[in-house]
């Protein structure tokens, strides 16, 4: 019986290995995966028109209509609305114009109307833009829903993908060569489809409330011939100035960001490929390791385009988020090259200096990225030192130059702020931390003999505490999610007159004095309640890590918030910015911002799986990497490249949470989106590292299999 069990095991193993080399199974799996991608990417949207006779008044300004499956494409299904737990991707049109206020609260639809709507279960709750009844037929209402493939096809695709990965690891050379060619050709075809969808889209420009502050210096330089500064660092305004000047249009700035967006996919591909190639090269032959790393990198590049429509919106947004994201991704790539590869001395020095330039760009475009800039410098310095390819004098000079580059950015930024009298340069950071730590500081001010009482006096502490309690109680602005931050807009803008009266009375006459008092108040509150502050920081970090990093909201929003004359009087307060938009800008258009092929459908189908796996996958990889690094160090061996890549990419991803955790900023979604390419790289590298450890374990067990085979053959030979 024992001998029969061993024979069955060896027979099953040989059958599995034969399947791994089966070209028929390879072509079948590739066909299923390709069919799913084609259906998701090229399938027509589900489009319907609302019959006025079927519309029923629900309450107030809200009307309902029952949505029925009338699509001729019976293969597809009309998904349930927001009630199903997944945000509906239904888009509603009134007379051909897209209505932008989707997923509205039903009470808001009833009371406020103005085109708000909600797809809930099989019903559509909606309102007209002019408070007329949709049942009268005065407007034509239509809707569009991105199609979603059946769940059975998704599981079939997942199984086929696992089969292809298994064949790439253990199959014949023909099998993994087919996988290599098919994946490369598929990525090129998708690039072509995406280029067709996005070509010419730089004529669409999305301006947000803070776009004015970035455009004001460029407008001053272009229209008045001198520079200006308005609260934000000079990096992005300088980029805007050069792009508008060279391109003679505001559209040139969006074209530059669109170029960064496409280049980012190639950079992400390089990050994942170089990291996993060095990892798999230890356990597989070189050509096979390259193919497996290529498959992971291709999947990462595809996810970069399809799993976050909000990130794509930054291409068309006048703001530094996309440029900062690309700088962080390039810094990660350079640090990985320095740490995991051996280079000649001159190449190592050039890579380290290039990483320092990336750190300088990060603080020049967005000072809140100081944590990731510091991690870049530390990682690059460590990679330079551990190889010991430079003399001590040269190494010291390079390290000093690396520190000097981002330091020079702070010095130049401070010089511009002083030269042009920018009071926000002193105030922005301390004021933001003060507003978003409102509960901690208010508790301190209401405690007798506290640091706040000693700093502001009894009456000052009482008045400022009352102001902070008012900020906290502004429920419509309070962040209603797992992050505990409080909306700084209430403190900085909505209640600015009250705050400025308190500043002039208790804080000081100049912006430097006010900022100094804010810093002292924040530091004193933290030192006197370190446990409370640490608890909040841990809560913030946990919420950041566990939060959904994939955003699938549709990016096809119509171009809006364009000009103060078109419904946004609060956007452009400066006449120079108005003039810049009129001179170098664009005409009003109702065209929607484009989306990549299959973004909505693939994001909704694959995003749920990524959300479920992101924390277990990355957490498991980090724990295994720490254990493996400790074991290698204990035995005085070099650390595994895969473990290094996992820890470094995870550190880069988490460094984006530093400002969220310490300042308790309310605008956390912006930091999720900025770090999205780093998150994709972290997820891909963590998945590859877990696979590498499994292969390493299987390789160690190979000797046991050889021994079992030898023991089995001997009694079988005796019987024969």
N, C-alpha and C positions, 0 to 999 in steps of 0.2 A: 504493500500500500504506500509506504514511504517512497519507494522508487517510482511508483506510478505518479505520485504528486509532483515529484521533481521533473519527471518527463513532461507532464502537462504544463508546468510552469515554463519550461524551456521551449515547448512547442508554441505556447501563447506568445512568448517573447519573440520568437522567430516570425510568427504571423504579423505581429505589430510592426516589426522592422521591414517586412515585405510591403506592408501598407505605406510605410514611410517613403518607400521608393517607387510607389505606384504613380505613374504619370496620368493615368485615367482619373484617379482620385484628385490629383492636383488640378487638372482641367475642370473637373466638376466643381470643386471648391471655389476656384477662381470665377467660374461662370455664375455661381450663386452670389458671391460678393459683388461682382461687377453688375449683375442684374439689379441688386438692391440699391447700389449707388446710383445707377442710371435712373431707376424709378424715383428715388428720393430727389435727385437733382433736377431731372427734366420733366417730371410729372406735372400736368397742368393743375393749376389751383382750382379749388372748388368754388365756383362763382354762382351767386344766386341773386334774384331780385325779390324785394318784399312787396307783396300784393297789399295795397291799402285796405282792401276789404277784410284781410286777415288780422289787421292790427287792432288791439284792444287797449283801452285806457286802463292803466293799473292804479295809479294814484298821483295826484298833482300833475307834474309835467312829464311823468314817466308813462311809457307805453310799452306793451309787450307783443311779441309775435312768436309763434311756435315754429322753430326751424326743423324742416323735414329733409330727409335724404332724397334728393332728386337728381344727384349727379349721374350721368351716363356711365361713369367709370366705377362700376360696382365693386371693383377690387379695393377701392378706398372707402374709408368710413368717415363720417362727420363726427369729430371728437366732441366729447362733452365739454361744457364750459368750465369756468373757474371753480365750480363746485366740485369737480373731480380731483382737485388738489394740484393740478398743473395749470398754469396760466394759459388761457385761451389765446390763440393767435388769429382770431377773427378780426378782420378790419372792416369797418363800416364806412360807407360813402353816402353823402347827401348831394344829389345832383352832380355826381362824378367827383366831388371834392372829398378827400379823406378826412374823417373826423379823428382828432388826435387824442381825445380824452377817454381812452379805453380803461377797462377794469375799474370803473368808478363805483363808489358806494351807492347802493340803491337809494338811500335817503338823499344823497346829493343829487341823484338823477331826478327824484321827485320834487325836491325843493329848488334846485338851481338850474337844472336843464342845460341849455347852451351846448347841445350836442354830446353830452356825456352818455356813455353806454356801457353795458356789461353783458357778456355772454355767460349765462348761468344755467347749467344743466342743458336742457334742450330749448330753453327760452332765451330770447334776446330782449333785454331791458334797454330802452333807448329814449332819447328826447331829441326834438328838433332844435336847430340853432336859433330860431326866431320865435319859439314858444307856440308855434302853430301845431295843430293836430296832424300827425302823419296819416291818419285814416282818411283825411279829406283829399289826399292825392296832390297837394300843392307842391310837394317835393318827391323826387324819385330816389328811393333808398335801395342800395345794393350792398352786398357784402362779399368778401373774399376770405377763404380759409385755406391755408397751406395744407396740402394733403399729408397724411401720415400712413405709413405702411402698417400692415397687420403685425401683431406681436409675434406670431409664429415665424414670420420672415426674419424678424430681428434676431430671434434665437437661432434660427438656421444660419444666419450670417455670422453670429458669434461663434457657433460651432465650426463653421468652415474656416474662420480666421484662426482658430486654435489648431485645426488640422494643418493649415499652411505653415504656421509657425513650427509645429512639430516636424513637418517634412523639411523645413529649412534647417532644422537642427540635426536631424538624423537621416535625412533622405540622400539620394544620389546627387551628384553634381548637376545633372540635367534638371532635377526638380528645383533646386534653389536658384539655378540660373533663370528658369522660367519665372519664379517668384520675383527675382531681381528686376527682370525686364518688364514684367507686367506692372509692378508697383511704380517703377520709374516712368513708364509711358503713361500710366494713369494719372500720376502727379502732374506731368507735363500737359496732358489734356485738360485737367482741371485748371491749371494756370491759364490756358488759352481761353476757357469759358469764363473764368473770373476776369481776365483782361478785357474780354468783350463786354462784360456786364459793367465794369467800372470805367471803361474808356470814355473820356470826356466829362467824367463826373466832377472834375475839379471846378467846374462852373457853379457847383452847388456849395454854398458856404453856410455853416451853421454858427450863429453868434450867440453866445451865452452871456449871462449878466456880468461875468468878470472879464469878458473879451475886451471891454472898453479899456481896462487898466493895462492890458497888453498892447493895445493899438495906440494908446495915447502918446507914448514916446516916439513911435514910428511916425505918427501923424505930425507931431511937432517937428521932427527932423526933416520930413519930406516937404512940409508946407511952410515952415518958418525958418528952416536952415540951422536949427540948434537942437540939442538933445534935451530930454526931460526924463523924469523918473516918477513913477506913481505907485509906490508900495511894493511892487514885485521886483525880483532880481532882474538884472539887465539882459540875461541870456536870451530868453524868448523874444522880447521886444527887439533885440538886435537882429535875430533871425528874421522876424517879420519885416523889419526895415530893409534888409538886404534883398529878401525875396520880392517885396513889392517894388523896390527900386529897379532891380534887374529885370523883372518880368513885367513892369509897368502895369501891374494889376494885383488886386488882392487874391485873385484866383491862383497866382503863382505860389502863394504860401500854402494853399491847400494841395497843389500839385506836388510840392516838396514833401508834405506830410504823407501823401498817397504813395510816393516813392519809398519813404521810410517804411510804410506799412507793408508793402510788397517785399522789400529787402529784409524786413524782420522775419519773414518765413524762412528765407535762406539762412539767416543767422541762427534761428532756432533749430533748423535742420543740422547745421554744423555743430551746435552745442551738443545735441543728443547723439549725433553720429560719433564725434570724437570721444565723448565720455564712455559710451557703451562699447565702442570698438576696443578701447584699451581694457575694458572689463571682460568682454567675451574672448579676447585674444588669449587670455590665460587658460581657458577651459576648452576652446575650440580651435580648429585649424584656422589660419589667418583669413583665407578666402571666405570660409563659412561664417566666421565672426563678423566680417565686413557686411555680409548679406543680412544677418540678423540685426545688426546695429542699423543698417539702412532701413529695414522694415519698421523698426521703432521710430526712427527719425522721420520717415514718410508719414506715419500715423500722427506724429506730433505736429508736423507742418499742416496736415489736413485738419486736425483739431483746432489749430491756431486760426484758420479761416472760418470754420463752421460753428464753433462752440461759444462764440461770444459776439453777438451783434452789437452790444453796447460798446465793446472795444473798437469795433469798426467805426462807430459814430465819431470817435476821436479823430479820425482822418479828416472829417469835415468840420471839426470844431476848432475855432481860433483859440488855442490854449496849448500849454506845453506838455500835456500828459503823454501824448504819443511819443514825442521826442525824448522825454525822460525814460519812457519804457524801453525804447531802442538803446539808449545809452546804458541802462542797467543790463540789458541782454548782452551787449557787446563787452561790457566789463566782466560779466560772468564767463563769457567765452575766452577772453584773454587770461583770466585767472586759471581756468581749467587747463589751458595750453601750458601755462607756466608750471603748474603743479604736477600734472600727470605725464608730461613729455620732457625728454632731455633735449636741450638745444645748445648750440655754441654760445659762448659768453655774450657776443654782440647781439644775437637774437634774443637771448633772455633779457638783456638790458632794454632792448627796444620794446619787448612785450610789456615789461614792467612800467616803462614810461607811458606806453599807450594806455595801460590800465589806469594810471594816474590822471591822464587826460580825460578818460571817461568819468572818473570821480569828480574832476573839476567841472565837467559838463553837467553832472547830476546836481551839484550845488548851485551852478549858474542858472539852470533852468527851473529848479524847484528845490529851495533850501530844506524843505521837509524831508528830502531824501538824503540827509546828512548821514544817517545810520548806514545805509547801503553804500554810500561813498566811503565811509570809514572801513566797512568790511572789505571793500575792494582794495583799499590800500594795504590792509593787514594781510589779506590773502596773497596779493601780488608780492609783498615783501617776504612772506614765508616761502613762496615758491622760488623766489630769487635766492634766498639764504640757504635753503635746504640742499640745493644742487651744488653749492660751493664751487662755482665756475669762475668767480671773479675775485680779484685781490681785495683786501680789506679797504684800501683807500678808494678804489673804484666803486665798491659796494656802498661805502658811506656816502659818496657823492651822489650816486643814483637814488639812494633812500632819501637823502635830503631834497633832491629835486622832486621826488614823488610827493613829499609832504608839502613842498613849496607851491606846487601847481594849484591844488584846491585852496590853499591858504591865500594865494594871490587873488583868487576869485572873491573871497570874503573882503580882502583889503580894497580891491577895485570897487566892489559893490558898496562898501561903506564910503569910499571917496565920492562916488556918484551921489549917494544919498545926502552927504553933507554939502556937496557942491550945489545941488538943485533943491535943497531944503525939503527933503522928503521926510516928513514926520512919521509916516507909516513904517518906515524902516526900523525905527526904534520900537514902535507900538505893536506891530502886527503879532509877533510871536508871544510876548507877554500877555497881551490882551486876549488872544485866542485861548491860551492856557487858563487865564483867569475866568473867562466865561464858561468854558467847557468843564472846569472843575468847580462849578458853582456849589454843589452840595458840600464838598469838603471844606471850602473856604467859608461858606455861610455858617457851618457848624463851629469852625474855629472862631469866627467873629462873635458868635453868641456865647462863647465860653469865657468866664471871667478870668482876667490876668493872662489871656492868651497872647500870642505873637501879634495877631491882628489888632487886639485892643491896645497893646503898647505902641503899635505903629501908627494907628489912625486915631487913637483916643476913644473914649467911651461913646461919644455922640457919633463920631465917624464910623465906628464899628457897627453901631446900631443902624445907621442909614444905609451903609453899603450892604449889610446883611439883608435888610428889607428889599433892596434892589435885586439881590441875587435870588431871594425867594420868589420875587415876581418873575424873574427869568425862568425859574424852574416850573412855575405854575402855568406858564404859557403853553397849555396842552396842545393846541394845533401845531406848534412848532417842535414839540418834544419828540425826539427820535423814538419811534414805536417798535424797536427791534431789540435784539440781544445786546447790542452795544449800548453802554450806559451814558454816552456823551449827550450833551445838551446843545441845542442849536445855537451856534454863535451869532446867527443873524438876528435873533431876538435881542441879544445883549449888545451887539455892535451897531445894528442899524435900526431895528424897530423901536428900541428904547434908548437911542443914542443921545437924545437931549437930556434925559434923566442922568445917564452915565456921565456925560460931559460936565454937568453941574456938580456931580460928586467929585470928579477929577479935579476941577478947578478949586473946589473947596477944601478937599482933604489930601490930594495927591501931589500937587505942585503946579507951577506955572508953565513949565516947558515939557515937551514930549519926553526928553531924557529923564526928568524927575518923575514923571508919571510912570514911565516904563520901569524905572528903578523901584518905585513903590510896589508896582504889580509883582515884580520878581521877588521882592522881599516878602510880600504877603503869601505868594504861592509856596516859596521855600519854607517859610515859617509854619504854614498849615501842614505841609508834608512832614516836617520834622517833629511836630507835636502830635501827629496822628499817623505814624508810619504804617501801622497795621491796616488802617482803613484804606490808605493809598495803595499799599501792596495788594490788598484784596481786590480793589478796583482794577489794578493793572493786570492781575491774573485773570480776572473775569473778562477783561477786554481781549487779552491774548487768546483765551479759550474760544471766545466768540469769533475772533478773526479767523482762527485756524479751522473751526468747525463750520464756518459760514459757507454758503454756496458760492463757489468761485466761477461758476458758469452762468452767464446771463443770456437768456433766450428771448428777451423781448424783441419784437420786430424793430428793425432799424429803418424801415421804409416810412419815415415820417416826412411830411411835407416841409419844405424850407420855410422857416418862420423866424420870428424875433429878429427881423432884418433891420428895421429902422424905426426911429421914434415916430415917424409919420404913419407907420403901419401897425399900430396897436401895441407898442411896447414903450410907453413914454419913460419908463424907469431905466431903460437900457442905456441909452446914450445921453449922458448929461453934458458932455463936452462938445462944443461947437467944432473943434478941430477933428474929432472922430467922425462927426456927421459929415464934415467936408471930405475927409479921407474916403469914407464909404461912397460918397457921391462921385468923387474924382476917380478913384481906383477900384470901385466896387463892382456892383452887379445890379441887374434889374430884378424886380420882384417876380417870382415864379412860384407856381404851385406844384412843380415837379418834386417827387419824393426822393429822399436820399436812397441810393441803390443799396442792394444787399448782394452778397456773394451767392453763386448758384447753390441751392440746397441748404442755405444757412438756417432758415426757419425749421424746415422739416427734419434735417439731420440733427440740429441742435436739440430739438424737443425729444427726439428718439434716443439719442446717445447721451445727452446731458444728464439724464436721470441716473444712468449707470455710473457716470463719472462722479456725480455728487455722492452716490452711495459708497464708492470705492476710494475717494480721495483721502480721507483721514485714515482708514485702516491700511491702505497701501503705503502711503508716505510714512505713517507712524511705524509700521512693521519694518520698513526698509531702514529707517533711522535707528531703531533699536538694534537690528541685526548689524548695521554698520558700526555702531558704537561697540558692541560686543566683539565683533571681529577685529576692529582696530585695537581694542584693548588686548585681545589674545595675541595679535601679531607683535604688538609692542612688548608684551611680556616675554615673548620668545625672541626679541630683538630682530625682528624681520621687518621689511619695508611694508608700509601700509598699502592695502589693495587700492588700485585706481578707482574701482567701482565704488568702494566705501567712501573714498575721498570725494568723488563726484556727488554722491548722495548727500553727504553732510554739507558740502559747499553750496549746492543748489538750494537745499532746504534753508540754509542760513540766509541766502539772498532773498528767498521768498518771505521768510519770517521777518527780515529786517524792514520790510515795508509796513509791518505792524507796529514798529516802534513808536511812530508819531501817533498812531491810533491809541495805543495803550497808555502812553505817558501823558499826552495832551487830552485824551478822551474826545477827539474830534467827532463831530456828528456826521461828517461827509465821508463815511467809510466806504461806500460803493465806489468812489473815485479811486481809492487806494487798491481795492480789489481789481479794478480794471487796469490800473497802471501796472500792477504786478502780474497781469494775466499771462503774458508770454513766459515769465519766470515760473509761474505755477504749472504751465503745460510742460515745460522742460523738467521740472521737479517730478511731476507725476510720471512722465515717460522714463526718466532715469531710475526712479524708484522701482517701477515695474520691471525694468531690465535688470536691475541689481538683484531683485528677488529671484528672477529666472536664472541669473548667473550662479547664485548660491545653490539653487536646486541642481543645476548641472554640476557644480563642484561636488555636491554631496553624492550625486549619482556616479561621478568619476571615482570617488573614494570607494564606493560600494562595488566597483567593477571587479576588484580583486576577489571579493566574496563570491560574485557570480562565477568567476573562473574556477574558484575552488569547488563550488557546488557542481559545476559541470564535470570537473575531473572526478569527483566522488561518484557522480551518477554514471559516467561512462564505464568505470571499472566494474561495477556489478552487472551492468548490461552486457559487457564484453564476456564476462564469465558465463552468464546465462546462454548467450549465443554459441 
